[in-house]
Amino acid sequence: MTWGLSRRALFASSAAGAGAALLPTVPARAKPGPEPATGCARYRADYHFTVPDQWKNDPQRPVWIDGEYHCYYLYNADYLDGQVGTAWRLATSTDLVSFTDRGIAVPKDTTVNSDVWSGSAVVDTGNTAGFGAGAVVAVVTMSPGGGTDRQEQFLYYSTDGGRTFTSHGTDPVLANPGVADFRDPKVIRDDDHDRWVMALAEGNKIGFYHSADLRSWTYAGGFVKDGIGVLECPDLFRITADDGTRKWVLGASADGTGSGQPNTYAYWTGSFDGHAFTADSADPQWLDHGWDWYAAVTFEKRDAAGAPDPAARHALGWLNNWAYAHTTPTIDCDGFNGTDAIVREITLKKSAAGDYYLASRPVAALDAYVSRTVRLGDLTVDGTRLLDHTGISYELTTEITWSHLTGAGVQLRRSPDGGRHIDAGVYGDYAFVNRRGTANPDTGGTRQESRTPFDPSAGRVRLRILVDRTSVEMFVDDGRYVHSAEVFPYLVDNRLALFSIGGPAVFRNTVIREFAVGGPRVSRSSRERYGRAPEGA
């Protein structure tokens, strides 16, 4: 994660009121939920993960421990008071849809090294670090002295299954060699060489280090990429493609907006020999093409017995953007700022051109939370067709077919008078999500529409769109292209319409599903630690 002066200044600003100007004074209330502040409506997501209170940003790579995913994330308990600094908070889940809050796992400001930034945790089954077989070891970035100019890597360990961590002294396990950016360690087990490997964000480079014991690290090599900003939150994993080929994937959060690329998760397929990563192509691909899928992590997909799937992983991103991180109605109305995108399953596919790409789809466990299904069948549209369905959180799936037209799609969260809506679909040679027609966090107006390539000669496109109170995520066809966007529609804007431009289209097998997930559950230990249930529990 970036902790330059400008980013820390964001935390120092007042959080309260940041999103209020975008919304009606008293929006209409939706269905019951955690009680919002007086005079406000409830904007907490219905089926996406949200922090119980205060602030969250970077998710940390979840770890599978004792039949549960342990999902750590950066949390600031003092956010609404204007104070800076993050800890690691923990939520656990068996299915990555419903989560139980477990409270603080790695506290902030308990050593001279100040607060805890992003890093990664591993289960040390072989006791390589000496804390016991099965200990959970976390390598994290901290900046001694509380500034941002001495980023170094420190070690914490847990002997209670990852619930609480102890600092392993105040000396770094990897000291800063004298560079400005030196953060976000991602540690994996390199079984080919029987050692640990770390990928580290170092400005325009991802550095690689190896270790036998997680305590001392040796530089091995690096991967340099200019033109997409400061690289952050690196990722490194191996996956089997649909044609049986084993590939390494190197990823990082990056900002390609200066050259018309996304500001999300960039990745390269290629090979890794334990020292150097060789990319199949110099140019990155992107796991999300919207504006709001940052600090993303991927992690192993496990079956019921806990065995990892070599041909699939999960992916999780923060539904926000540092350009407007504190602009949200949830601060004033719900007392928190922090929502994650839906967890995805990702697979590696070989294209007709012979290259490899990651395809995404929402986690399958979401199917278990369907509370209502509306099957609309095949709908012919020539112009705009308003549907009878109303709602503010749902999933829409449809396959649009045509002979000749310019564009087609859906108007989401449409206002009663039709003047406000979010548009999603295809137009000419691109697929798009456009949030300009509704309240949204981008007050500068430069991050309103996201686009991805589309071949109109196909005569069809399949869309799967997840809509929640403050988000839209569109999966196009097989999921090679995904658009994630924060949106803040008025809660009275609950209509839905279909549209075609330049000719008729048929929206085939159109289905709307609603979900009943509930808010974050709070464990007894967490209640005892806080003295009460966090807001929203």
C-alpha positions as CSV (number, residue, x, y, z in Angstrom):
1,M,0.0,0.0,0.0
2,T,1.2,3.5,-0.7
3,W,2.1,5.6,2.3
4,G,3.5,8.7,0.7
5,L,2.9,12.0,2.3
6,S,-0.2,12.6,0.2
7,R,-1.7,9.3,1.2
8,R,-1.1,9.8,4.9
9,A,-2.6,13.3,4.6
10,L,-5.8,11.7,3.4
11,F,-6.1,9.9,6.8
12,A,-5.3,13.1,8.7
13,S,-8.3,14.9,7.1
14,S,-11.7,14.7,8.7
15,A,-13.7,11.7,7.6
16,A,-17.1,12.8,8.8
17,G,-19.1,14.5,6.1
18,A,-16.9,13.5,3.2
19,G,-19.8,12.0,1.2
20,A,-22.8,13.9,2.5
21,A,-22.9,16.5,-0.3
22,L,-23.5,13.7,-2.9
23,L,-26.8,12.6,-1.3
24,P,-30.3,13.8,-0.5
25,T,-30.7,15.2,2.9
26,V,-33.0,12.4,4.0
27,P,-33.0,9.6,1.4
28,A,-35.8,7.0,1.6
29,R,-35.0,4.1,3.8
30,A,-34.6,0.6,2.3
31,K,-35.2,-2.7,4.1
32,P,-34.4,-3.0,7.8
33,G,-30.8,-3.4,8.9
34,P,-28.4,-2.0,11.4
35,E,-29.8,1.3,12.6
36,P,-28.1,4.3,10.8
37,A,-27.5,7.7,12.3
38,T,-30.5,10.0,12.8
39,G,-31.6,11.5,9.6
40,C,-29.7,9.1,7.4
41,A,-30.4,6.0,5.4
42,R,-28.7,2.7,5.5
43,Y,-25.9,2.3,2.9
44,R,-24.1,-0.8,4.3
45,A,-23.9,-3.4,1.6
46,D,-26.4,-6.3,1.7
47,Y,-24.1,-9.1,0.5
48,H,-20.6,-7.7,0.3
49,F,-18.1,-7.7,3.1
50,T,-17.9,-4.5,5.1
51,V,-15.8,-3.5,8.1
52,P,-17.9,-3.5,11.3
53,D,-17.0,0.1,12.1
54,Q,-14.4,2.8,11.4
55,W,-12.0,2.2,8.4
56,K,-10.6,-0.6,6.3
57,N,-8.4,-0.7,3.3
58,D,-6.0,-3.3,2.0
59,P,-7.2,-6.9,2.3
60,Q,-4.3,-9.3,3.2
61,R,-4.1,-12.6,1.5
62,P,-6.5,-15.0,3.3
63,V,-4.9,-18.1,4.9
64,W,-6.6,-21.5,5.4
65,I,-6.4,-22.6,9.0
66,D,-8.5,-25.3,10.7
67,G,-11.2,-25.4,8.0
68,E,-11.7,-21.7,7.7
69,Y,-10.3,-18.8,5.6
70,H,-8.6,-16.3,7.9
71,C,-9.1,-13.0,6.2
72,Y,-7.0,-10.2,7.6
73,Y,-7.3,-6.6,6.6
74,L,-5.9,-3.2,7.5
75,Y,-8.1,-1.5,10.1
76,N,-8.0,1.9,11.8
77,A,-10.1,2.0,15.0
78,D,-9.4,5.8,15.3
79,Y,-10.5,6.8,11.8
80,L,-13.6,8.8,12.7
81,D,-11.4,10.8,15.2
82,G,-9.1,11.8,12.4
83,Q,-6.2,9.7,13.7
84,V,-3.9,7.7,11.4
85,G,-2.4,4.2,11.6
86,T,-3.6,0.7,10.9
87,A,-3.7,-2.7,12.6
88,W,-4.6,-6.1,11.2
89,R,-8.2,-7.1,11.9
90,L,-9.4,-10.6,11.3
91,A,-12.6,-12.1,9.9
92,T,-13.1,-15.8,9.3
93,S,-15.3,-17.6,6.8
94,T,-15.9,-21.1,5.5
95,D,-17.4,-20.0,2.2
96,L,-16.1,-16.4,1.5
97,V,-19.6,-15.0,1.5
98,S,-20.6,-14.9,5.2
99,F,-17.9,-13.7,7.6
100,T,-17.4,-13.7,11.4
101,D,-15.5,-10.8,12.9
102,R,-12.7,-11.9,15.3
103,G,-11.3,-8.5,16.3
104,I,-7.7,-7.3,16.2
105,A,-5.1,-9.9,15.3
106,V,-2.0,-7.7,14.9
107,P,-2.3,-4.5,17.0
108,K,-0.9,-1.1,16.0
109,D,1.5,1.1,17.9
110,T,2.6,-1.6,20.4
111,T,6.3,-1.3,19.5
112,V,8.6,1.5,18.7
113,N,8.0,0.7,15.0
114,S,4.6,2.3,15.0
115,D,1.6,0.9,13.1
116,V,1.3,-2.2,10.9
117,W,1.0,-2.0,7.1
118,S,0.4,-4.6,4.5
119,G,2.2,-8.0,4.3
120,S,1.3,-11.6,4.3
121,A,0.9,-14.6,6.6
122,V,1.9,-18.2,6.1
123,V,1.4,-21.4,8.0
124,D,4.8,-22.7,8.9
125,T,4.0,-26.4,8.9
126,G,7.7,-27.4,8.9
127,N,8.7,-25.1,11.9
128,T,11.3,-23.4,9.7
129,A,11.1,-20.2,11.8
130,G,11.3,-22.0,15.2
131,F,7.9,-21.0,16.6
132,G,6.5,-24.5,16.4
133,A,5.0,-26.6,13.7
134,G,1.9,-25.0,12.4
135,A,2.7,-21.5,13.7
136,V,1.3,-18.7,11.6
137,V,4.0,-16.3,10.7
138,A,3.3,-12.8,9.3
139,V,5.8,-10.6,7.5
140,V,4.6,-7.0,7.5
141,T,5.8,-3.6,6.5
142,M,6.4,-1.0,9.2
143,S,8.1,2.4,9.2
144,P,10.0,3.0,12.5
145,G,9.4,6.5,13.9
146,G,5.9,6.8,12.5
147,G,6.9,8.4,9.2
148,T,6.9,6.9,5.7
149,D,10.5,7.1,4.7
150,R,12.0,4.0,6.3
151,Q,9.8,1.1,5.2
152,E,11.2,-2.2,6.5
153,Q,9.9,-5.7,7.0
154,F,9.1,-7.1,10.4
155,L,8.0,-10.5,11.7
156,Y,5.0,-11.4,13.9
157,Y,4.0,-14.9,14.8
158,S,0.9,-16.7,16.2
159,T,0.6,-19.9,18.1
160,D,-3.2,-19.8,18.5
161,G,-4.2,-20.5,15.0
162,G,-3.8,-17.0,13.7
163,R,-6.2,-15.3,16.1
164,T,-3.5,-13.2,17.9
165,F,0.1,-12.3,17.0
166,T,3.2,-11.5,18.9
167,S,6.0,-9.2,17.7
168,H,9.3,-11.0,17.1
169,G,11.4,-8.2,18.4
170,T,11.8,-4.7,17.1
171,D,14.6,-5.3,14.5
172,P,13.6,-5.8,10.9
173,V,14.0,-9.2,9.2
174,L,14.6,-7.2,6.0
175,A,16.1,-3.8,6.4
176,N,15.6,-0.9,3.9
177,P,18.6,-0.6,1.6
178,G,18.0,3.1,1.1
179,V,15.0,3.4,-1.2
180,A,11.8,5.2,-0.8
181,D,9.4,2.4,-1.6
182,F,10.0,-0.9,0.1
183,R,6.8,-2.6,1.2
184,D,4.0,-5.1,1.0
185,P,5.9,-8.4,1.3
186,K,4.1,-11.4,-0.3
187,V,5.6,-14.7,1.0
188,I,5.0,-18.0,-0.7
189,R,6.6,-21.5,-0.3
190,D,8.9,-22.4,-3.2
191,D,8.7,-26.2,-3.0
192,D,11.0,-26.6,-6.0
193,H,13.9,-25.1,-4.0
194,D,12.6,-26.0,-0.5
195,R,12.6,-22.4,0.7
196,W,10.5,-19.3,1.2
197,V,10.2,-16.6,-1.5
198,M,9.1,-13.0,-1.0
199,A,7.9,-10.6,-3.6
200,L,8.3,-7.0,-2.5
201,A,7.1,-3.7,-4.0
202,E,10.0,-1.4,-4.7
203,G,8.7,1.5,-6.8
204,N,8.8,0.4,-10.4
205,K,10.2,-3.0,-9.4
206,I,9.1,-6.1,-7.7
207,G,12.0,-7.5,-5.9
208,F,12.4,-11.2,-5.1
209,Y,14.1,-12.6,-1.9
210,H,14.5,-16.1,-0.5
211,S,14.8,-17.4,3.0
212,A,15.1,-20.8,4.7
213,D,13.6,-19.6,8.0
214,L,11.5,-16.5,7.4
215,R,13.8,-14.6,9.7
216,S,16.7,-13.7,7.3
217,W,16.3,-12.9,3.6
218,T,18.6,-12.8,0.6
219,Y,18.0,-10.7,-2.5
220,A,17.5,-12.9,-5.6
221,G,16.4,-10.6,-8.5
222,G,13.7,-8.3,-9.6
223,F,11.1,-7.5,-12.3
224,V,11.0,-3.9,-13.5
225,K,8.0,-2.2,-15.1
226,D,7.7,1.5,-15.9
227,G,4.7,3.5,-17.0
228,I,2.1,2.2,-14.5
229,G,2.9,4.2,-11.5
230,V,4.3,2.9,-8.2
231,L,3.8,-0.9,-7.9
232,E,2.1,-2.1,-4.7
233,C,0.7,-5.2,-3.1
234,P,2.7,-7.7,-5.3
235,D,1.4,-11.2,-5.9
236,L,3.1,-14.4,-7.2
237,F,1.6,-17.8,-7.8
238,R,1.5,-20.8,-10.0
239,I,-1.7,-22.1,-11.7
240,T,-2.6,-24.8,-14.2
241,A,-4.4,-23.5,-17.3
242,D,-7.4,-25.1,-19.0
243,D,-5.1,-26.7,-21.5
244,G,-3.0,-28.3,-18.8
245,T,-0.1,-25.9,-19.0
246,R,1.5,-24.8,-15.7
247,K,2.1,-21.0,-15.6
248,W,3.5,-18.6,-13.1
249,V,1.6,-15.3,-12.6
250,L,3.1,-12.1,-11.2
251,G,0.7,-9.4,-10.2
252,A,0.7,-6.0,-8.5
253,S,-1.7,-3.1,-7.9
254,A,-0.8,-0.3,-10.3
255,D,-2.0,2.9,-11.8
256,G,-2.1,2.9,-15.6
257,T,-4.5,5.8,-15.9
258,G,-1.8,8.0,-17.4
259,S,-1.8,5.8,-20.5
260,G,-5.5,4.9,-20.6
261,Q,-5.1,1.7,-18.6
262,P,-6.9,0.7,-15.3
263,N,-5.9,1.6,-11.8
264,T,-6.4,-1.9,-10.4
265,Y,-4.5,-5.3,-10.5
266,A,-2.0,-5.7,-13.3
267,Y,-0.6,-9.1,-14.0
268,W,1.8,-11.0,-16.3
269,T,1.9,-14.7,-17.1
270,G,5.3,-16.3,-17.5
271,S,7.9,-18.4,-15.8
272,F,9.8,-18.1,-12.4
273,D,13.0,-19.9,-11.6
274,G,13.2,-18.9,-7.9
275,H,15.3,-15.8,-8.8
276,A,13.8,-14.1,-11.8
277,F,10.4,-13.8,-13.4
278,T,10.2,-13.9,-17.2
279,A,7.0,-12.5,-18.6
280,D,5.3,-13.8,-21.7
281,S,4.6,-10.2,-22.7
282,A,6.1,-6.9,-21.5
283,D,2.6,-5.3,-21.3
284,P,0.4,-6.3,-18.4
285,Q,-3.1,-7.6,-18.5
286,W,-5.6,-6.4,-15.8
287,L,-7.8,-8.5,-13.6
288,D,-10.3,-5.7,-13.3
289,H,-11.0,-2.8,-15.7
290,G,-13.3,-0.7,-13.4
291,W,-12.2,2.1,-11.1
292,D,-12.5,0.4,-7.8
293,W,-10.7,-2.8,-7.3
294,Y,-7.4,-2.0,-5.6
295,A,-4.9,-3.7,-3.2
296,A,-6.2,-7.0,-4.5
297,V,-4.9,-10.4,-3.4
298,T,-5.3,-13.9,-4.7
299,F,-5.2,-17.1,-2.6
300,E,-5.7,-20.8,-2.8
301,K,-9.1,-22.3,-3.5
302,R,-9.7,-25.2,-1.1
303,D,-12.1,-28.1,-1.3
304,A,-14.1,-29.4,1.7
305,A,-11.1,-31.4,2.9
306,G,-8.8,-28.5,2.7
307,A,-6.9,-29.6,-0.4
308,P,-5.8,-26.7,-2.8
309,D,-7.1,-26.7,-6.4
310,P,-4.1,-26.4,-8.7
311,A,-6.4,-25.0,-11.5
312,A,-8.2,-22.3,-9.6
313,R,-7.7,-19.5,-7.1
314,H,-9.8,-16.9,-5.3
315,A,-9.3,-13.2,-5.7
316,L,-10.4,-10.3,-3.4
317,G,-10.1,-6.6,-3.9
318,W,-10.8,-3.4,-2.0
319,L,-13.8,-1.6,-3.5
320,N,-12.3,1.9,-3.4
321,N,-9.7,4.2,-5.1
322,W,-7.2,6.4,-3.4
323,A,-8.3,9.3,-5.6
324,Y,-11.5,9.6,-3.5
325,A,-11.0,7.1,-0.6
326,H,-12.9,9.2,1.9
327,T,-16.0,10.0,-0.2
328,T,-18.8,7.7,0.8
329,P,-22.3,8.1,2.5
330,T,-21.5,5.2,4.8
331,I,-19.3,7.5,7.0
332,D,-22.1,9.8,8.2
333,C,-24.9,7.2,7.9
334,D,-23.4,4.0,9.1
335,G,-20.2,4.9,10.9
336,F,-17.8,3.1,8.7
337,N,-15.8,3.3,5.5
338,G,-14.6,0.1,3.9
339,T,-16.2,-2.4,1.5
340,D,-14.7,-5.3,-0.4
341,A,-15.7,-6.5,-3.8
342,I,-17.3,-9.9,-4.1
343,V,-14.8,-12.8,-3.8
344,R,-14.1,-14.3,-7.1
345,E,-12.9,-17.6,-8.5
346,I,-10.1,-17.1,-11.1
347,T,-8.9,-19.6,-13.7
348,L,-6.2,-19.4,-16.4
349,K,-7.4,-19.8,-19.9
350,K,-5.7,-20.0,-23.3
351,S,-7.1,-17.7,-25.9
352,A,-7.6,-18.4,-29.6
353,A,-4.6,-16.3,-30.3
354,G,-2.5,-18.5,-28.1
355,D,-1.9,-16.2,-25.1
356,Y,-3.1,-16.9,-21.5
357,Y,-5.4,-14.8,-19.4
358,L,-7.2,-15.0,-16.1
359,A,-11.0,-15.3,-16.1
360,S,-13.1,-14.4,-13.1
361,R,-16.5,-15.4,-11.8
362,P,-18.2,-14.7,-8.5
363,V,-17.5,-17.3,-5.8
364,A,-19.9,-20.3,-6.2
365,A,-21.0,-20.2,-2.6
366,L,-23.1,-17.1,-3.4
367,D,-25.7,-19.5,-4.8
368,A,-26.4,-20.8,-1.3
369,Y,-27.7,-17.3,-0.2
370,V,-30.3,-16.8,-2.9
371,S,-33.5,-15.6,-1.2
372,R,-35.5,-14.9,-4.3
373,T,-35.3,-15.7,-8.0
374,V,-37.2,-13.8,-10.8
375,R,-37.1,-15.5,-14.2
376,L,-38.0,-13.1,-16.9
377,G,-37.2,-15.3,-19.8
378,D,-36.5,-13.8,-23.3
379,L,-37.3,-10.1,-23.6
380,T,-37.3,-8.2,-26.9
381,V,-36.1,-4.6,-26.7
382,D,-36.1,-1.8,-29.3
383,G,-35.3,1.4,-27.5
384,T,-35.9,1.4,-23.7
385,R,-38.0,-1.2,-21.8
386,L,-38.8,-0.5,-18.2
387,L,-39.1,-3.7,-16.1
388,D,-41.6,-4.3,-13.3
389,H,-38.8,-5.4,-10.9
390,T,-37.6,-3.0,-8.2
391,G,-34.7,-3.4,-5.9
392,I,-31.3,-2.0,-4.8
393,S,-29.3,-5.1,-4.3
394,Y,-29.4,-8.1,-6.7
395,E,-27.7,-10.1,-9.4
396,L,-28.8,-9.8,-13.1
397,T,-27.8,-12.3,-15.7
398,T,-28.7,-12.2,-19.4
399,E,-27.4,-13.0,-22.8
400,I,-28.1,-10.2,-25.3
401,T,-28.4,-11.2,-29.0
402,W,-28.9,-9.1,-32.2
403,S,-28.5,-8.9,-35.9
404,H,-27.6,-5.2,-36.4
405,L,-27.3,-2.6,-33.7
406,T,-25.0,0.0,-32.1
407,G,-25.4,-0.9,-28.5
408,A,-27.4,-2.6,-25.8
409,G,-27.4,-3.0,-22.1
410,V,-29.2,-2.2,-18.8
411,Q,-30.0,0.8,-16.8
412,L,-29.3,-0.1,-13.1
413,R,-30.6,1.8,-10.1
414,R,-32.8,3.9,-12.2
415,S,-34.7,6.8,-10.6
416,P,-38.6,6.9,-10.7
417,D,-38.4,9.7,-13.3
418,G,-35.7,7.9,-15.4
419,G,-33.3,10.8,-15.0
420,R,-30.7,9.0,-12.9
421,H,-29.2,5.5,-13.6
422,I,-26.0,3.5,-14.1
423,D,-25.6,2.2,-17.6
424,A,-23.8,-1.1,-18.3
425,G,-23.5,-3.0,-21.5
426,V,-21.9,-2.9,-24.9
427,Y,-21.5,-0.1,-27.5
428,G,-19.7,-0.4,-30.8
429,D,-16.4,-2.2,-30.1
430,Y,-16.4,-1.9,-26.3
431,A,-18.2,-3.1,-23.2
432,F,-18.7,-0.4,-20.5
433,V,-20.0,0.6,-17.1
434,N,-20.9,4.3,-16.9
435,R,-21.8,5.8,-13.5
436,R,-22.0,9.4,-14.6
437,G,-25.8,9.4,-14.3
438,T,-25.9,8.7,-10.6
439,A,-24.2,10.0,-7.4
440,N,-20.7,8.6,-7.2
441,P,-17.3,9.3,-5.5
442,D,-15.5,10.8,-8.5
443,T,-16.2,14.5,-8.1
444,G,-13.5,15.3,-10.6
445,G,-15.4,13.7,-13.5
446,T,-12.4,11.8,-14.9
447,R,-13.3,8.3,-13.7
448,Q,-16.9,7.9,-14.8
449,E,-16.9,5.3,-17.6
450,S,-14.7,2.1,-17.8
451,R,-14.3,0.3,-21.1
452,T,-13.0,-3.1,-22.4
453,P,-12.6,-4.4,-25.9
454,F,-15.6,-6.1,-27.5
455,D,-16.2,-7.7,-30.9
456,P,-19.7,-6.6,-32.1
457,S,-19.6,-9.1,-35.0
458,A,-20.2,-11.8,-32.4
459,G,-23.8,-10.8,-32.3
460,R,-24.2,-11.7,-28.7
461,V,-22.8,-10.9,-25.2
462,R,-23.4,-12.5,-21.8
463,L,-23.5,-10.2,-18.8
464,R,-23.5,-11.1,-15.1
465,I,-24.0,-8.0,-13.0
466,L,-23.8,-7.7,-9.2
467,V,-25.6,-4.7,-7.8
468,D,-25.4,-3.7,-4.1
469,R,-26.2,-0.5,-2.2
470,T,-22.9,1.1,-3.1
471,S,-21.4,-1.0,-5.9
472,V,-21.8,-2.5,-9.4
473,E,-19.6,-5.3,-10.7
474,M,-20.1,-6.5,-14.3
475,F,-18.6,-9.8,-15.6
476,V,-18.5,-9.9,-19.4
477,D,-18.8,-13.3,-21.2
478,D,-16.4,-15.7,-19.6
479,G,-15.0,-13.2,-17.1
480,R,-11.9,-12.1,-18.9
481,Y,-13.1,-8.6,-18.5
482,V,-14.7,-7.3,-15.2
483,H,-15.7,-3.8,-14.3
484,S,-16.0,-2.9,-10.6
485,A,-17.3,0.5,-9.6
486,E,-18.4,2.4,-6.4
487,V,-21.8,4.1,-6.8
488,F,-24.0,6.0,-4.4
489,P,-27.5,6.0,-5.9
490,Y,-30.4,7.5,-3.9
491,L,-32.2,4.6,-2.2
492,V,-35.4,5.6,-4.0
493,D,-33.6,4.7,-7.3
494,N,-34.6,1.1,-7.4
495,R,-35.9,0.7,-11.0
496,L,-34.4,-1.4,-13.8
497,A,-34.6,-1.0,-17.5
498,L,-33.2,-2.6,-20.6
499,F,-32.1,-0.7,-23.7
500,S,-30.9,-1.1,-27.3
501,I,-29.5,1.5,-29.6
502,G,-29.7,1.3,-33.4
503,G,-31.8,-1.8,-33.7
504,P,-33.7,-4.4,-31.7
505,A,-32.1,-6.9,-29.3
506,V,-33.3,-10.0,-27.5
507,F,-32.3,-10.3,-23.8
508,R,-32.3,-14.1,-23.4
509,N,-32.8,-16.1,-20.2
510,T,-32.9,-13.0,-18.1
511,V,-32.8,-13.8,-14.4
512,I,-32.7,-11.6,-11.3
513,R,-31.5,-13.1,-8.0
514,E,-31.6,-11.5,-4.6
515,F,-29.5,-12.6,-1.6
516,A,-29.9,-12.8,2.1
517,V,-26.5,-12.8,3.8
518,G,-26.8,-10.6,6.8
519,G,-24.2,-8.3,8.4
520,P,-20.9,-9.3,9.8
521,R,-21.2,-11.8,12.7
522,V,-19.3,-10.9,15.8
523,S,-17.6,-13.7,17.8
524,R,-17.9,-13.8,21.6
525,S,-14.2,-13.1,22.0
526,S,-14.6,-10.0,19.8
527,R,-17.5,-8.8,21.9
528,E,-15.5,-9.2,25.1
529,R,-12.5,-7.5,23.6
530,Y,-14.5,-4.4,22.5
531,G,-17.0,-4.5,25.4
532,R,-19.8,-4.4,22.9
533,A,-20.7,-5.6,19.4
534,P,-19.2,-3.3,16.8
535,E,-21.7,-1.3,14.9
536,G,-23.5,-3.2,12.2
537,A,-23.2,-6.6,13.9
